[in-house]
Structures are given as structure tokens and as C-alpha cells.
């Protein structure tokens, strides 16, 4: 099938947000989505948002699909990139009460349910969903980043057990994304493997430990160009 448009739903990674040297976040014009769409000759509609979870993403997708006819003209790809915000915790609450039970932003079962619902909505509207795995985070760097403004790191560590638990928990959402793609019969683009295969993926991640930098966006772009066979 010949596609003319790609619609992107996701979080700040999909939006092309990077951490600058001045410590502020801003979008880059040469994000993986912009460059990939340009190289494949696709029109890009980027509906990704900073801080977006699957809960918010589903709302955005439903609003997008409700607009006729401009959003449903011709065959369209829908790239989905979620999980990084869903698996996150309120670290300030954990620092204040490390002995308590704390839930992630979107519990895994709900994440899986809503992701499948979103895929179903897109398919029923005639779009072809393609799922992106999660780019890996750099746990030590991320821990240093979110505790830099005075959060009690020792209290958080007493709850985590070790800093590496951040990576393992994040990875559990990536594994669920893979299960969702298989269950819903959607193509999966394994951008996570592209990072891990470099041998030193930290070079492709911003100082905050979670956002791909410009090198990381180029890595994702190259992986996504495997879609060329689909859109050709």
C-alpha cells in the first residue's frame, strides 16, 4: 500500500524534545520524525506532546480521528511511541514517604489495556499503526537528574533497592509494548535495540538520562527507514 501521510502519537521523544546545554528543554527541527518523513516523502502530522502518557495519547487520538474529512484523507501510517512517562513515579512522594506503596503514573495493566484500545481506534479509522519500542534510559544519569534539586536520594534508594531498578522497571514497559504489538498484529520498530547495540548508548542520550540527543534522533531515524519497504 502506498502511504502519503504519517501521524505520530507519543511523548517528548516523539515530539523531538532534547535537553540543551542551558538545562532547558526545546524541540529540534531535525528530529527523527521530521527527517524520516522527509526522506520517505511522507506528510507528517506530529500529535506527540511533552509528558504525554497513553491516557492522554488516547484522548488526543480520539480528537484527531473525530475531525472530518481532513484527518482521514487517504492511507495513513500511525507511529506510536508511549511508555516512558507511563512507567515513571512521583519521586517527590517517594522521597517523602519511602515506606509507602507507590504506583507508577499508569499501572502496567491499564497501560496495556489503553494501548490496545488506541490501536483499535486507529485501525477502525483506516490507519495502519506501527509501534516503537522504548529507547533505553541511562539509570545513573536519570537518578542524578531528578534528585539534583534536593530530593532525598537515600530515601528513594531505600524504596528502589538499587539505581538499576529504574532501568529494569522501564524495561518492563518496553516488554509490554512488544507483547501489545504481537497481540494486536502491529509492526514493531525496535529502536531500543538500535541504542543498546551501539555498546555505549549513553552517548546518544541527553544529560537527563531519558531523552535521546541529536545523535539518538539520527539513530532512531535510521531504524525507522526500514519502513521504506512498507511505503514503497
N, C-alpha and C positions, 0 to 999 in steps of 0.2 A: 504493500500500500504506500502511496506517495503522500507524505505529510507536508503541510505547509506552515504549521504553527506548533510551537511547544509552549505549554503553560506550566509554570513552575510553582509548586506549593512547598513551603518549608519554613525554615528558621533563618537566622542571620547568616549561616553558612551559605545557604542558597541565595540569600539577598546580596552576597558579596561584601559583607561587613568584615573589616580587618581592624586590628588594634594598631594605631600609629605610634610613632616614636614619642609623641607628646602624651601618650596614655589615653587618648580618646578614640572612640570607635567611629568609623565612617565607611561608606561604600566605595569600592574601587570600580573604575569604568571597565577594567579588563578582567572582570570576574569570570569564573569558569562558564557560567550560563551565557553571558554576552558573547564570549569568544566561541563557544561551542555552537551556538545558534548561528553566528555569522559564518562560520566555516562550513556548516551544513546547509546554509541558505534557508534557514527557518526564521519565521517571525516569532519573537519571544514576548510572552506576557509573563512578567515576574510578579506573582502574588505572595512571595515569601515575605515574612516580617520578622524583625528583630524580636527575640524572646518567644517566638511562636511555638505552641505545643500542638499536639494532634487535636485537642479540644478546640482551640482557636482556628486551626487549619481547616477543620471540618466546617466550621461556620463560614469561613472565607470561601471555601469551595462551593458551598450551597448558594451563597450570594452570587458568586460568579456564574454558576450554572443557571440561575434564575433570570439572568439578563438575556433577553432575546431581541433580535437574532444575532447580534454582533459577536457574542462569545461562543457560538456554536456553528460557525460557518466552515464547513469542510472538515476533513480528517485532522485530528489534533493529537499530539502526544501530550501526556501529563507526567512530568517528572515530580516525584515525591521524595522529600528529604526531611524526616522527622525523627525525634528520639533524644537528641542532645539536651533539650530543655525539659522534656518529659521525665527523664531519669534524675534530674537534679533535685537537690534538697534545699530547705531553708537553713542554711548553715548558721545563721544568727540564732535561730531557735535551738539548734543542736548544741551550739556553744553555751547557751544559757541553761539548757536542761539536758545534759548528755545521758542521763539515766532513763529518760522517757523514750517511748516508741515514736518514731518519726517516719512519716510516709513520704515518698517522692512526689513531685508535682503531679504526675499522672501515674498511678499504680499500673503495674505491668499488664494485668488482665484488662483493665479499662483501655489502656493504650492499644492493645491488640484488637479489642472489640471496635474501637472507633476508627482505627486504621482500616480495618476491613470494611466498615461502613462507608468510609470515604472512597475507597476503591470501587465499591458497588455503585455509589452515586455517580462517579466519573464514567464508569462503563455504561451505565444506563443512559447517560447523556451522549454516548457515542465517542468518548475519548479513550485513548489507549494508555493506561497507566504503566509507568516504568519506575521501579523502586530503587532508590540509592541506599546503600548501607551507610553506617555512621563513620565519618572519619575518626580515627582514634584520638583520644585526648592524651596529654602528657601529664600524668597524675601529680608528680612532684611540683611541676611548674604551676598547675592549676591550684593546688593546695596553697602554695605560697601567694598566689594571686588573690584568692578570696579571703585569706586571713591577713592580708597586708595592712588593713585599716583597723587593727586592734581586736579582731575576733580571737577568742581563746583557743589557740591551736591545740593545746594539750587536751582540753576538754573534748574537742572534736575528734582528736585521735583516740581518746578513750572510748568513744562511740564507734568509730570506724574499725578499730583494731590495728590497722596499718594504712599508710597512704595508698598502697597498691590496691586497696579495696575500692577506691574511686574508679580505677581502670576496670576492675572486674565487674563492678555494678553497671557501669556504662556499657561494657561488653554484653551484658545480659540483654540489654535493649537491642543491640545490634543483632544478636542471635534471634530475638523475637521478630525483628524485621525480616530476616531471612525466612523464618517459618511462615510469616504472613505472605510473603511473595510466592512461596511454594504453594501454600494453601489456596491463594487467590489466582494462581496461574498467571502471575505477572513477571515480565522480565526483570532481572536483578542486575544492577551495575555495582560491582564490588569495589567501590572506591577505597574502602578500608584496607583491603589487601594491597592496593597500589601504594598506600602510605607505608604499611608495615614491611613491604618488600624492599623498600629503599635501604633498610638496615639502620637508618638513623632518621626516623621520621620526625624527630623534634625540629629538624632544620626546616620543616615545611609547616610548622605550627607557630602561631604568634606567642608573644611573651606570656599571655594569659593561660596558655596551655590547652586552649579549646578551639580557637578559630584558626583555620588554615590561613597562612600568609599568601603573598603573591605566588611564591613557588608552589605552595599547596594547591592554589587555584589552577595553576598550569598543569599540575599532576592530575587533578580531577578532570580538567578539560580533555586531556589526552585519553583518559579512561573512557570518557563519555563518547569520544569519537568512534568507539566501537559500534555506536548507534548508526554509523554511516550505512552499514549494510541494511539496516531496517528501513531507513528513509530513502534509500536509493531507488 
